[in-house]
Amino acid sequence: MMNELLEKYFRAETSLTEEQELKHYFSTGNVSPAHEMYRALFDAFEQEKQDIAIEPLKKVIRSKRKEGIGWIKILSYSGIAAAIVLAFWIQRPQQPENYAVIHGTRIDNPEYAQRYAERKMNSVNEMLKEGLRPMQAMEAVKQSLQPLKKIKETHGNIIETEKDSQH
C-alpha cells in the first residue's frame, strides 16, 4: 500500500489526504526499511514548514513584483527603440549601391576604384616577393648542401659494410 502511494506521490498524482497520510507515516518511528531512504525527504519538508521567515512575506512579494515590472519596461523600451530604428532605416535616402571609400572619400566611379585596388594589390604583391627573397636564398643554400648529405649517407653505408664484413 505504501509503495503504491509513494509511486503516486512521485508522479504528482496524490491528493492532499494521501500526502497527509505519507507525512504521518514518515513522522512516526514505524517506517519500513525499504522506505527509510525517503524519510530524509519528508523530514526536510517538515523542517521547512517549521522555519520562520526572517523578513515579512509582503516585502518579498513586493520585490518580486517590481522585478516583473522592470522586465516589462525594458521590453517596452526596446520595442520603441526598434520601431524608431526601423522608421529611420525606411526613410533613409537611397544611395547608389556600388561605391568605395578611399582615404575617407567616397568614390562612385567603379573603374577608378578598381584601378586603385589593383595598384594596391600589386604593391602588396611586391612586398610579399621582397619578404620571400631571404627564404629563396635559404632554399638555394639547402640545395647546395645536398651533395654533403649524400657524402654523409655514403660514409654511413661504408661503416655498415665494414661492420658486416668483420662479423
BELLINTA-V141775 format. One record per residue. N is the residue number from 1. RES is the residue in three letters. NEAR is the number of other C-alpha atoms within 10 Angstrom. Layout:
BEGIN
<<N,RES,NEAR> <N,RES,NEAR>>
END
This chain:
BEGIN
<<1,MET,5> <2,MET,12> <3,ASN,10> <4,GLU,8> <5,LEU,16> <6,LEU,18> <7,GLU,12> <8,LYS,15> <9,TYR,15> <10,PHE,9> <11,ARG,9> <12,ALA,9> <13,GLU,13> <14,THR,16> <15,SER,11> <16,LEU,9> <17,THR,9> <18,GLU,15> <19,GLU,16> <20,GLN,12> <21,GLU,14> <22,LEU,17> <23,LYS,16> <24,HIS,12> <25,TYR,16> <26,PHE,20> <27,SER,14> <28,THR,8> <29,GLY,8> <30,ASN,9> <31,VAL,14> <32,SER,11> <33,PRO,8> <34,ALA,8> <35,HIS,12> <36,GLU,12> <37,MET,11> <38,TYR,13> <39,ARG,15> <40,ALA,11> <41,LEU,12> <42,PHE,17> <43,ASP,14> <44,ALA,11> <45,PHE,12> <46,GLU,13> <47,GLN,10> <48,GLU,10> <49,LYS,9> <50,GLN,9> <51,ASP,8> <52,ILE,8> <53,ALA,7> <54,ILE,6> <55,GLU,8> <56,PRO,9> <57,LEU,9> <58,LYS,9> <59,LYS,10> <60,VAL,10> <61,ILE,10> <62,ARG,10> <63,SER,11> <64,LYS,12> <65,ARG,11> <66,LYS,11> <67,GLU,11> <68,GLY,10> <69,ILE,12> <70,GLY,12> <71,TRP,11> <72,ILE,12> <73,LYS,12> <74,ILE,11> <75,LEU,12> <76,SER,12> <77,TYR,12> <78,SER,12> <79,GLY,12> <80,ILE,12> <81,ALA,12> <82,ALA,11> <83,ALA,12> <84,ILE,12> <85,VAL,12> <86,LEU,11> <87,ALA,11> <88,PHE,10> <89,TRP,10> <90,ILE,10> <91,GLN,9> <92,ARG,8> <93,PRO,8> <94,GLN,7> <95,GLN,7> <96,PRO,7> <97,GLU,7> <98,ASN,9> <99,TYR,13> <100,ALA,17> <101,VAL,10> <102,ILE,11> <103,HIS,7> <104,GLY,7> <105,THR,8> <106,ARG,11> <107,ILE,15> <108,ASP,14> <109,ASN,11> <110,PRO,12> <111,GLU,10> <112,TYR,12> <113,ALA,17> <114,GLN,12> <115,ARG,11> <116,TYR,13> <117,ALA,14> <118,GLU,12> <119,ARG,12> <120,LYS,12> <121,MET,12> <122,ASN,12> <123,SER,12> <124,VAL,12> <125,ASN,12> <126,GLU,12> <127,MET,11> <128,LEU,11> <129,LYS,12> <130,GLU,11> <131,GLY,11> <132,LEU,12> <133,ARG,11> <134,PRO,11> <135,MET,11> <136,GLN,12> <137,ALA,11> <138,MET,12> <139,GLU,12> <140,ALA,11> <141,VAL,11> <142,LYS,10> <143,GLN,10> <144,SER,11> <145,LEU,11> <146,GLN,10> <147,PRO,10> <148,LEU,10> <149,LYS,11> <150,LYS,11> <151,ILE,11> <152,LYS,11> <153,GLU,11> <154,THR,12> <155,HIS,12> <156,GLY,11> <157,ASN,12> <158,ILE,12> <159,ILE,11> <160,GLU,12> <161,THR,11> <162,GLU,10> <163,LYS,10> <164,ASP,9> <165,SER,8> <166,GLN,7> <167,HIS,5>>
END
